[in-house]
């Protein structure tokens, strides 16, 4: 790897994946699998408690849904930002001015 750091890594990954959209889909897929793995027991627990606790669980579920919607909105915004940065980087011959100096081995 040259001295371009993360800039070179992300543009290389986008090229390997067949473009920015494919790279984003790969990242999203991994994130969705991780989220489901972590949220599964919580969702089961919420189902059991709903029969026992009633309205308190419904309030908690509403709050969880609101947080989920917020995280989805943040993810969509991050996706667009990543897409814009990578597309700009792929189309530019210049290294970014504000990247890390040393990223280490990301393999």
MDAnalysis code that builds the backbone (N, CA, C; Angstrom):
import MDAnalysis as mda
import numpy as np

u = mda.Universe.empty(321, n_residues=107, atom_resindex=np.repeat(np.arange(107), 3), trajectory=True)
u.add_TopologyAttr("name", ["N", "CA", "C"] * 107)
u.add_TopologyAttr("resid", np.arange(1, 108))
u.add_TopologyAttr("resname", ["UNK", "UNK", "UNK", "UNK", "UNK", "UNK", "UNK", "UNK", "UNK", "UNK", "UNK", "UNK", "UNK", "UNK", "UNK", "UNK", "UNK", "UNK", "UNK", "UNK", "UNK", "UNK", "UNK", "UNK", "UNK", "UNK", "UNK", "UNK", "UNK", "UNK", "UNK", "UNK", "UNK", "UNK", "UNK", "UNK", "UNK", "UNK", "UNK", "UNK", "UNK", "UNK", "UNK", "UNK", "UNK", "UNK", "UNK", "UNK", "UNK", "UNK", "UNK", "UNK", "UNK", "UNK", "UNK", "UNK", "UNK", "UNK", "UNK", "UNK", "UNK", "UNK", "UNK", "UNK", "UNK", "UNK", "UNK", "UNK", "UNK", "UNK", "UNK", "UNK", "UNK", "UNK", "UNK", "UNK", "UNK", "UNK", "UNK", "UNK", "UNK", "UNK", "UNK", "UNK", "UNK", "UNK", "UNK", "UNK", "UNK", "UNK", "UNK", "UNK", "UNK", "UNK", "UNK", "UNK", "UNK", "UNK", "UNK", "UNK", "UNK", "UNK", "UNK", "UNK", "UNK", "UNK", "UNK"])
u.atoms.positions = np.array([
    [0.851, -1.176, 0.000],
    [0.000, 0.000, 0.000],
    [0.890, 1.229, 0.000],
    [0.484, 2.244, -0.710],
    [1.267, 3.472, -0.775],
    [0.960, 4.353, 0.428],
    [1.350, 5.593, 0.357],
    [1.138, 6.505, 1.470],
    [-0.245, 7.162, 1.474],
    [-1.175, 6.680, 0.703],
    [-2.511, 7.281, 0.646],
    [-3.438, 6.769, 1.736],
    [-3.045, 5.727, 2.444],
    [-3.794, 5.251, 3.606],
    [-5.197, 4.771, 3.280],
    [-6.158, 5.235, 4.088],
    [-7.551, 4.818, 3.932],
    [-8.136, 5.213, 2.585],
    [-7.674, 6.317, 2.037],
    [-8.131, 6.748, 0.718],
    [-7.879, 5.645, -0.305],
    [-6.673, 5.133, -0.307],
    [-6.337, 4.074, -1.257],
    [-7.111, 2.800, -0.939],
    [-7.234, 2.490, 0.352],
    [-7.916, 1.258, 0.752],
    [-9.379, 1.281, 0.301],
    [-10.099, 2.381, 0.557],
    [-11.529, 2.426, 0.234],
    [-11.748, 2.428, -1.271],
    [-10.910, 3.123, -2.009],
    [-11.083, 3.120, -3.463],
    [-10.731, 1.761, -4.055],
    [-9.745, 1.098, -3.483],
    [-9.391, -0.257, -3.935],
    [-10.534, -1.219, -3.645],
    [-11.118, -1.118, -2.446],
    [-12.237, -1.992, -2.093],
    [-13.430, -1.751, -3.020],
    [-13.693, -0.495, -3.330],
    [-14.804, -0.181, -4.239],
    [-14.550, -0.816, -5.608],
    [-13.324, -0.760, -6.062],
    [-12.988, -1.358, -7.352],
    [-13.153, -2.877, -7.300],
    [-12.683, -3.498, -6.226],
    [-12.796, -4.957, -6.066],
    [-14.262, -5.392, -6.055],
    [-15.108, -4.617, -5.385],
    [-16.532, -4.953, -5.257],
    [-17.315, -4.643, -6.521],
    [-16.703, -3.984, -7.478],
    [-17.397, -3.663, -8.724],
    [-18.097, -2.320, -8.684],
    [-17.660, -1.438, -7.812],
    [-18.219, -0.096, -7.735],
    [-18.646, 0.264, -6.329],
    [-18.949, 1.525, -6.157],
    [-19.320, 2.060, -4.851],
    [-20.605, 1.417, -4.334],
    [-21.609, 1.295, -5.184],
    [-22.885, 0.707, -4.753],
    [-22.693, -0.716, -4.232],
    [-21.905, -1.518, -4.917],
    [-21.658, -2.893, -4.471],
    [-20.909, -2.919, -3.154],
    [-19.953, -2.014, -2.970],
    [-19.226, -1.935, -1.704],
    [-20.180, -1.586, -0.573],
    [-21.053, -0.619, -0.817],
    [-22.025, -0.218, 0.206],
    [-22.964, -1.378, 0.527],
    [-23.407, -2.116, -0.472],
    [-24.279, -3.271, -0.229],
    [-23.574, -4.319, 0.619],
    [-22.298, -4.541, 0.360],
    [-21.529, -5.497, 1.156],
    [-21.443, -5.046, 2.608],
    [-21.168, -3.757, 2.809],
    [-21.090, -3.218, 4.167],
    [-22.445, -3.321, 4.862],
    [-23.505, -2.964, 4.158],
    [-24.850, -3.030, 4.734],
    [-25.224, -4.462, 5.106],
    [-24.893, -5.407, 4.239],
    [-25.223, -6.807, 4.489],
    [-24.567, -7.287, 5.770],
    [-23.300, -6.971, 5.935],
    [-22.593, -7.363, 7.150],
    [-23.183, -6.708, 8.384],
    [-23.555, -5.435, 8.267],
    [-24.145, -4.717, 9.393],
    [-25.515, -5.290, 9.754],
    [-26.306, -5.635, 8.742],
    [-27.638, -6.192, 8.997],
    [-27.536, -7.536, 9.707],
    [-26.600, -8.377, 9.276],
    [-26.416, -9.676, 9.924],
    [-26.002, -9.498, 11.379],
    [-25.101, -8.559, 11.628],
    [-24.646, -8.306, 12.988],
    [-25.790, -7.777, 13.849],
    [-26.573, -6.854, 13.302],
    [-27.690, -6.281, 14.055],
    [-28.735, -7.339, 14.389],
    [-29.039, -8.210, 13.441],
    [-30.024, -9.263, 13.691],
    [-29.519, -10.221, 14.763],
    [-28.260, -10.554, 14.691],
    [-27.657, -11.456, 15.674],
    [-27.754, -10.861, 17.080],
    [-27.509, -9.558, 17.187],
    [-27.548, -8.895, 18.485],
    [-28.975, -8.605, 18.946],
    [-29.882, -8.323, 18.017],
    [-31.242, -7.928, 18.379],
    [-32.174, -9.119, 18.591],
    [-31.832, -10.280, 18.063],
    [-32.705, -11.452, 18.171],
    [-33.150, -11.747, 19.587],
    [-32.228, -11.933, 20.528],
    [-32.641, -12.217, 21.910],
    [-33.468, -11.094, 22.520],
    [-33.169, -9.865, 22.170],
    [-33.930, -8.730, 22.688],
    [-35.371, -8.798, 22.186],
    [-35.534, -9.107, 20.910],
    [-36.885, -9.190, 20.352],
    [-37.692, -10.319, 20.993],
    [-37.040, -11.446, 21.269],
    [-37.726, -12.553, 21.949],
    [-38.120, -12.129, 23.354],
    [-37.194, -11.469, 24.044],
    [-37.476, -10.999, 25.397],
    [-38.621, -10.005, 25.434],
    [-38.672, -9.130, 24.466],
    [-39.757, -8.157, 24.400],
    [-41.091, -8.871, 24.198],
    [-41.089, -9.901, 23.382],
    [-42.322, -10.663, 23.154],
    [-42.831, -11.330, 24.426],
    [-41.945, -11.898, 25.195],
    [-42.332, -12.564, 26.455],
    [-42.830, -11.541, 27.460],
    [-42.109, -10.458, 27.597],
    [-42.495, -9.435, 28.563],
    [-43.803, -8.730, 28.192],
    [-44.106, -8.653, 26.926],
    [-45.324, -7.969, 26.499],
    [-46.557, -8.603, 27.113],
    [-46.564, -9.906, 27.256],
    [-47.694, -10.586, 27.865],
    [-47.788, -10.331, 29.352],
    [-46.693, -10.054, 30.006],
    [-46.661, -9.883, 31.455],
    [-46.785, -8.411, 31.857],
    [-46.072, -7.561, 31.236],
    [-45.976, -6.182, 31.683],
    [-46.993, -5.263, 31.003],
    [-47.367, -5.531, 29.798],
    [-48.406, -4.749, 29.123],
    [-47.932, -3.403, 28.610],
    [-48.502, -2.348, 29.142],
    [-48.268, -1.014, 28.589],
    [-46.814, -0.556, 28.700],
    [-46.113, -0.949, 29.750],
    [-44.709, -0.549, 29.886],
    [-43.873, -1.116, 28.741],
    [-44.188, -2.334, 28.360],
    [-43.461, -2.942, 27.249],
    [-43.814, -2.246, 25.947],
    [-45.065, -1.879, 25.792],
    [-45.454, -1.167, 24.582],
    [-44.718, 0.166, 24.475],
    [-44.574, 0.858, 25.596],
    [-43.814, 2.107, 25.588],
    [-42.355, 1.852, 25.224],
    [-41.779, 0.801, 25.785],
    [-40.386, 0.463, 25.476],
    [-40.237, 0.108, 23.999],
    [-41.218, -0.616, 23.462],
    [-41.170, -0.981, 22.050],
    [-41.268, 0.262, 21.164],
    [-42.115, 1.205, 21.559],
    [-42.217, 2.455, 20.804],
    [-40.887, 3.197, 20.820],
    [-40.254, 3.235, 21.989],
    [-38.950, 3.900, 22.092],
    [-37.907, 3.171, 21.250],
    [-37.931, 1.843, 21.289],
    [-36.975, 1.060, 20.502],
    [-37.195, 1.301, 19.011],
    [-38.448, 1.383, 18.619],
    [-38.751, 1.636, 17.201],
    [-38.277, 3.025, 16.789],
    [-38.463, 3.996, 17.655],
    [-38.003, 5.352, 17.355],
    [-36.482, 5.377, 17.215],
    [-35.788, 4.672, 18.116],
    [-34.333, 4.596, 18.030],
    [-33.907, 3.876, 16.756],
    [-34.649, 2.833, 16.396],
    [-34.353, 2.097, 15.168],
    [-34.499, 3.014, 13.950],
    [-35.579, 3.788, 13.930],
    [-35.789, 4.711, 12.817],
    [-34.673, 5.754, 12.764],
    [-34.240, 6.217, 13.938],
    [-33.135, 7.174, 13.976],
    [-31.861, 6.546, 13.437],
    [-31.609, 5.293, 13.832],
    [-30.389, 4.635, 13.356],
    [-30.476, 4.361, 11.862],
    [-31.658, 4.048, 11.354],
    [-31.829, 3.839, 9.914],
    [-31.580, 5.143, 9.156],
    [-32.082, 6.244, 9.690],
    [-31.865, 7.540, 9.056],
    [-30.376, 7.897, 9.073],
    [-29.715, 7.633, 10.197],
    [-28.279, 7.902, 10.294],
    [-27.507, 7.010, 9.328],
    [-27.933, 5.752, 9.204],
    [-27.270, 4.832, 8.281],
    [-27.447, 5.289, 6.838],
    [-28.631, 5.759, 6.502],
    [-28.877, 6.242, 5.144],
    [-28.029, 7.471, 4.853],
    [-27.925, 8.348, 5.828],
    [-27.093, 9.538, 5.645],
    [-25.619, 9.148, 5.502],
    [-25.163, 8.221, 6.337],
    [-23.772, 7.761, 6.249],
    [-23.505, 7.087, 4.908],
    [-24.487, 6.340, 4.427],
    [-24.341, 5.677, 3.129],
    [-24.147, 6.708, 2.029],
    [-24.950, 7.744, 2.045],
    [-24.840, 8.780, 1.022],
    [-23.506, 9.512, 1.126],
    [-23.071, 9.776, 2.360],
    [-21.787, 10.442, 2.545],
    [-20.648, 9.567, 2.043],
    [-20.688, 8.281, 2.389],
    [-19.653, 7.355, 1.940],
    [-19.647, 7.272, 0.418],
    [-20.816, 7.166, -0.154],
    [-20.918, 7.079, -1.606],
    [-20.313, 8.316, -2.261],
    [-20.645, 9.485, -1.734],
    [-20.130, 10.728, -2.309],
    [-18.619, 10.812, -2.178],
    [-18.101, 10.454, -1.011],
    [-16.659, 10.541, -0.791],
    [-15.916, 9.556, -1.681],
    [-16.418, 8.331, -1.759],
    [-15.731, 7.326, -2.568],
    [-15.822, 7.672, -4.048],
    [-16.979, 8.098, -4.501],
    [-17.109, 8.466, -5.911],
    [-16.196, 9.639, -6.247],
    [-16.121, 10.599, -5.336],
    [-15.232, 11.735, -5.556],
    [-13.777, 11.266, -5.582],
    [-13.445, 10.366, -4.681],
    [-12.082, 9.855, -4.615],
    [-11.728, 9.054, -5.852],
    [-12.650, 8.238, -6.315],
    [-12.406, 7.424, -7.495],
    [-12.213, 8.308, -8.723],
    [-12.937, 9.391, -8.779],
    [-12.883, 10.284, -9.934],
    [-11.798, 11.349, -9.822],
    [-11.075, 11.370, -8.719],
    [-10.061, 12.391, -8.493],
    [-8.677, 11.768, -8.537],
    [-7.718, 12.535, -9.005],
    [-6.332, 12.079, -9.022],
    [-5.589, 12.529, -7.777],
    [-6.238, 13.269, -6.916],
    [-5.568, 13.803, -5.735],
    [-5.935, 13.002, -4.497],
    [-5.000, 12.936, -3.552],
    [-5.260, 12.296, -2.262],
    [-6.079, 13.256, -1.406],
    [-6.886, 12.751, -0.487],
    [-7.658, 13.629, 0.388],
    [-6.739, 14.405, 1.317],
    [-7.144, 15.626, 1.651],
    [-6.313, 16.481, 2.486],
    [-6.434, 16.147, 3.960],
    [-7.495, 15.454, 4.372],
    [-7.724, 15.260, 5.798],
    [-7.834, 13.796, 6.189],
    [-7.044, 12.925, 5.614],
    [-7.057, 11.512, 5.964],
    [-6.040, 11.209, 7.041],
    [-6.108, 10.037, 7.659],
    [-5.131, 9.672, 8.686],
    [-3.759, 9.437, 8.055],
    [-2.733, 9.711, 8.828],
    [-1.372, 9.527, 8.330],
    [-0.975, 8.060, 8.344],
    [-1.445, 7.321, 9.340],
    [-1.045, 5.925, 9.462],
    [-2.258, 5.117, 9.898],
    [-2.704, 4.187, 9.055],
    [-3.897, 3.418, 9.394],
    [-3.550, 2.022, 9.870],
    [-2.333, 1.604, 9.716],
    [-1.974, 0.264, 10.120],
    [-2.477, -0.757, 9.127],
    [-2.380, -2.021, 9.492],
    [-2.805, -3.105, 8.620],
    [-4.274, -3.401, 8.868],
    [-5.106, -3.197, 7.874],
    [-6.541, -3.405, 8.011],
    [-7.008, -4.773, 7.534],
    [-6.104, -5.699, 7.259],
    [-6.508, -7.028, 6.780],
    [-6.946, -7.880, 7.873],
])
